[in-house]
């Protein structure tokens, strides 16, 4: 799945497992469930303990995180805002999302922070709070590798931040450190 910020769509693109080549991308018919004003940005996949699969993406322009269940034929169904995830009231512009330790980590480009939310078995978000330990610039995308959260900040600091995660509660354990030699990173 690929997001298109320009027109707010999500595209489904097959990958040839043998060659790694991407095939022709299509726009799933149920994209209509996603408001065009959302201007879809970062995308991430979540599988719960029951092996149900979801795709979540950041709606930068309207301040929501959207969730869609992925069916066995890889189509998206039931797309809607992911629970209590309207960050618009806080002036937040979510641009990226990733998961780890039972939490969702959301990049807030507008406010310059990382939000940490609980995530349910049905991919709904709750108890979202701004992490006090991310003091980088304007995060765009992020990814989790083990107990490290990497946050791309290509706009204000032109770096990738490395944040250690506390495995007990999923919080950012201490101040994040900048990685050297990253020039205008916009993805992770």
VOPAGU-2260 file (C-alpha; in pm, 1 decimal, decimal comma):
REM VOPAGU-2260
SITE   aa  ch    i         X         Y         Z
SITE  UNK   A    0       0,0       0,0       0,0
SITE  UNK   A    1     130,8     344,7     -96,9
SITE  UNK   A    2     -11,8     680,5       5,4
SITE  UNK   A    3     -44,0     976,5    -230,7
SITE  UNK   A    4     -41,5    1298,7     -33,5
SITE  UNK   A    5    -126,1    1505,8    -341,7
SITE  UNK   A    6    -472,7    1361,4    -394,2
SITE  UNK   A    7    -531,5    1181,8     -62,9
SITE  UNK   A    8    -553,9     832,4    -210,6
SITE  UNK   A    9    -409,2     500,1    -108,2
SITE  UNK   A   10    -291,1     259,2    -377,2
SITE  UNK   A   11    -250,3    -115,5    -356,1
SITE  UNK   A   12      60,2    -237,7    -538,1
SITE  UNK   A   13     146,5    -606,3    -586,1
SITE  UNK   A   14     505,8    -714,2    -524,8
SITE  UNK   A   15     660,6   -1006,4    -710,3
SITE  UNK   A   16     813,8   -1209,3    -426,7
SITE  UNK   A   17    1072,5   -1372,0    -655,8
SITE  UNK   A   18    1206,6   -1053,0    -817,5
SITE  UNK   A   19    1103,9    -783,7    -570,7
SITE  UNK   A   20     954,4    -581,8    -854,9
SITE  UNK   A   21     641,6    -379,5    -796,5
SITE  UNK   A   22     350,0    -441,6   -1032,2
SITE  UNK   A   23      78,6    -205,1   -1149,2
SITE  UNK   A   24     -77,7     -16,2    -861,3
SITE  UNK   A   25    -455,7      14,9    -833,4
SITE  UNK   A   26    -675,6     241,8    -626,8
SITE  UNK   A   27    -907,3      20,5    -418,7
SITE  UNK   A   28   -1275,6     100,0    -469,7
SITE  UNK   A   29   -1335,0     160,5    -100,3
SITE  UNK   A   30   -1100,7     459,1     -92,9
SITE  UNK   A   31   -1433,2     646,9     -83,4
SITE  UNK   A   32   -1441,4     566,7     291,1
SITE  UNK   A   33   -1140,7     794,8     332,2
SITE  UNK   A   34   -1207,6    1170,2     315,5
SITE  UNK   A   35   -1007,7    1333,6      35,2
SITE  UNK   A   36    -934,4    1619,0     273,8
SITE  UNK   A   37    -732,8    1374,3     484,7
SITE  UNK   A   38    -437,7    1396,8     243,4
SITE  UNK   A   39    -307,2    1051,8     335,7
SITE  UNK   A   40      54,2    1046,4     440,2
SITE  UNK   A   41     249,2     779,1     632,4
SITE  UNK   A   42     120,3     422,3     628,2
SITE  UNK   A   43     180,0     124,7     860,1
SITE  UNK   A   44      50,6    -229,3     908,1
SITE  UNK   A   45     -78,7    -378,8    1230,1
SITE  UNK   A   46    -156,4    -745,7    1301,8
SITE  UNK   A   47    -337,3    -823,1    1626,2
SITE  UNK   A   48    -308,0   -1140,6    1834,8
SITE  UNK   A   49    -595,6   -1298,8    1640,4
SITE  UNK   A   50    -399,1   -1256,0    1316,5
SITE  UNK   A   51    -636,9    -989,6    1182,4
SITE  UNK   A   52    -454,4    -738,7     963,2
SITE  UNK   A   53    -506,2    -364,5     946,3
SITE  UNK   A   54    -354,4     -77,3     754,4
SITE  UNK   A   55    -337,1     256,3     934,1
SITE  UNK   A   56    -239,4     583,8     778,2
SITE  UNK   A   57    -192,0     941,5     887,2
SITE  UNK   A   58    -436,7    1199,7     755,8
SITE  UNK   A   59    -212,0    1503,8     785,4
SITE  UNK   A   60    -460,6    1764,5     665,6
SITE  UNK   A   61    -755,5    1667,1     884,2
SITE  UNK   A   62    -563,2    1547,8    1191,0
SITE  UNK   A   63    -691,4    1188,7    1198,6
SITE  UNK   A   64    -533,9     847,2    1193,6
SITE  UNK   A   65    -741,4     615,6     972,8
SITE  UNK   A   66    -767,9     237,3     998,7
SITE  UNK   A   67    -887,8     -16,1     742,3
SITE  UNK   A   68    -915,4    -390,5     790,6
SITE  UNK   A   69    -730,1    -592,9     526,9
SITE  UNK   A   70    -936,1    -883,0     397,6
SITE  UNK   A   71    -796,7   -1219,3     278,5
SITE  UNK   A   72    -794,9   -1088,9     -82,2
SITE  UNK   A   73    -582,7    -790,6      37,4
SITE  UNK   A   74    -864,7    -540,4     -13,7
SITE  UNK   A   75    -926,5    -267,5     243,8
SITE  UNK   A   76   -1262,2    -270,5     423,4
SITE  UNK   A   77   -1434,7     -53,7     683,1
SITE  UNK   A   78   -1200,8     244,8     668,7
SITE  UNK   A   79   -1268,2     498,8     942,8
SITE  UNK   A   80   -1097,5     719,9    1196,9
SITE  UNK   A   81    -908,8     501,3    1445,4
SITE  UNK   A   82   -1101,1     565,6    1765,0
SITE  UNK   A   83   -1002,1     867,1    1970,2
SITE  UNK   A   84    -741,9     983,8    1723,0
SITE  UNK   A   85    -853,4    1329,2    1611,8
SITE  UNK   A   86    -541,2    1527,3    1677,7
SITE  UNK   A   87    -676,7    1829,3    1490,4
SITE  UNK   A   88    -806,3    1983,0    1814,8
SITE  UNK   A   89    -448,1    1983,2    1940,7
SITE  UNK   A   90    -308,9    2143,9    1625,7
SITE  UNK   A   91    -139,4    1817,4    1535,4
SITE  UNK   A   92     -60,2    1715,0    1178,8
SITE  UNK   A   93      14,4    1339,8    1183,2
SITE  UNK   A   94     252,4    1235,9     906,7
SITE  UNK   A   95     372,1     889,9    1008,4
SITE  UNK   A   96     282,9     592,9    1225,4
SITE  UNK   A   97     453,1     276,5    1348,6
SITE  UNK   A   98     392,2      17,1    1621,2
SITE  UNK   A   99     572,3    -160,5    1902,4
SITE  UNK   A  100     523,6    -270,0    2263,7
SITE  UNK   A  101     142,2    -253,2    2228,4
SITE  UNK   A  102     163,6     113,6    2132,4
SITE  UNK   A  103     122,9     328,5    1823,2
SITE  UNK   A  104     388,0     597,9    1769,7
SITE  UNK   A  105     269,0     894,1    1564,6
SITE  UNK   A  106     487,5    1162,7    1405,3
SITE  UNK   A  107     342,9    1513,2    1448,0
SITE  UNK   A  108     495,3    1737,9    1186,2
SITE  UNK   A  109     284,3    2043,6    1276,7
SITE  UNK   A  110     359,7    2045,2    1646,9
SITE  UNK   A  111     703,0    1889,9    1632,0
SITE  UNK   A  112     657,8    1585,9    1852,6
SITE  UNK   A  113     586,9    1215,8    1881,4
SITE  UNK   A  114     256,8    1096,1    2026,1
SITE  UNK   A  115     230,7     753,1    2190,8
SITE  UNK   A  116    -112,0     584,7    2197,2
SITE  UNK   A  117    -253,0     255,7    2320,1
SITE  UNK   A  118    -377,9      39,9    2030,2
SITE  UNK   A  119    -663,5    -207,7    2064,0
SITE  UNK   A  120    -714,3    -545,7    1896,4
SITE  UNK   A  121    -934,9    -368,6    1640,1
SITE  UNK   A  122    -667,1    -105,7    1566,4
SITE  UNK   A  123    -840,6     177,0    1751,8
SITE  UNK   A  124    -624,6     431,1    1931,0
SITE  UNK   A  125    -675,2     568,5    2282,4
SITE  UNK   A  126    -486,9     744,6    2561,8
SITE  UNK   A  127    -270,0     938,9    2316,5
SITE  UNK   A  128      -8,9    1158,3    2481,1
SITE  UNK   A  129     282,3    1366,5    2358,9
SITE  UNK   A  130     615,7    1215,0    2461,1
SITE  UNK   A  131     820,5    1461,3    2669,5
SITE  UNK   A  132    1143,0    1285,7    2565,7
SITE  UNK   A  133    1130,5    1359,6    2192,7
SITE  UNK   A  134    1271,2    1708,3    2153,9
SITE  UNK   A  135    1370,4    1689,8    1787,1
SITE  UNK   A  136    1231,7    1915,9    1519,5
SITE  UNK   A  137     946,8    1827,9    1284,0
SITE  UNK   A  138     916,8    1448,1    1253,4
SITE  UNK   A  139     790,9    1321,4     920,5
SITE  UNK   A  140     810,3     939,9     928,7
SITE  UNK   A  141     916,3     685,4    1183,8
SITE  UNK   A  142     989,0     315,2    1218,0
SITE  UNK   A  143    1055,9      74,2    1504,0
SITE  UNK   A  144    1351,0    -165,4    1502,6
SITE  UNK   A  145    1371,3    -378,3    1817,1
SITE  UNK   A  146    1352,6    -132,7    2106,0
SITE  UNK   A  147    1469,1     166,5    1899,9
SITE  UNK   A  148    1239,1     420,3    1735,5
SITE  UNK   A  149    1391,6     598,4    1434,9
SITE  UNK   A  150    1234,0     933,3    1346,8
SITE  UNK   A  151    1305,9    1113,2    1017,5
SITE  UNK   A  152    1326,9    1492,6    1049,4
SITE  UNK   A  153    1415,8    1620,0     704,7
SITE  UNK   A  154    1257,8    1961,2     741,5
SITE  UNK   A  155    1400,9    2133,9    1046,9
SITE  UNK   A  156    1711,3    1939,3    1156,0
SITE  UNK   A  157    1790,0    1727,9     848,3
SITE  UNK   A  158    1858,3    1422,2    1059,8
SITE  UNK   A  159    1723,7    1089,7    1177,3
SITE  UNK   A  160    1662,5    1071,6    1551,7
SITE  UNK   A  161    1732,7     749,7    1743,1
SITE  UNK   A  162    1506,6     701,5    2045,9
SITE  UNK   A  163    1543,6     415,4    2294,5
SITE  UNK   A  164    1206,5     266,6    2396,7
SITE  UNK   A  165    1135,3     144,2    2749,1
SITE  UNK   A  166    1012,0    -214,5    2686,4
SITE  UNK   A  167     807,3    -215,9    3008,4
SITE  UNK   A  168     570,0      71,2    2925,6
SITE  UNK   A  169     651,9     162,0    2562,9
SITE  UNK   A  170     763,6     515,9    2649,5
SITE  UNK   A  171    1061,3     692,2    2494,3
SITE  UNK   A  172    1316,1     615,2    2766,2
SITE  UNK   A  173    1533,1     926,4    2746,7
SITE  UNK   A  174    1623,3    1207,4    2512,2
SITE  UNK   A  175    1666,6    1101,8    2151,8
SITE  UNK   A  176    2002,2    1140,5    1979,4
SITE  UNK   A  177    2065,2    1262,3    1627,1
SITE  UNK   A  178    2233,9    1022,7    1386,9
SITE  UNK   A  179    2515,9    1168,1    1180,4
SITE  UNK   A  180    2525,6    1214,3     804,8
SITE  UNK   A  181    2152,6    1219,0     726,0
SITE  UNK   A  182    2067,6    1487,3     472,5
SITE  UNK   A  183    1699,9    1581,8     436,2
SITE  UNK   A  184    1551,7    1243,1     530,2
SITE  UNK   A  185    1176,7    1225,9     472,5
SITE  UNK   A  186    1120,6     853,6     526,0
SITE  UNK   A  187    1249,5     570,6     738,0
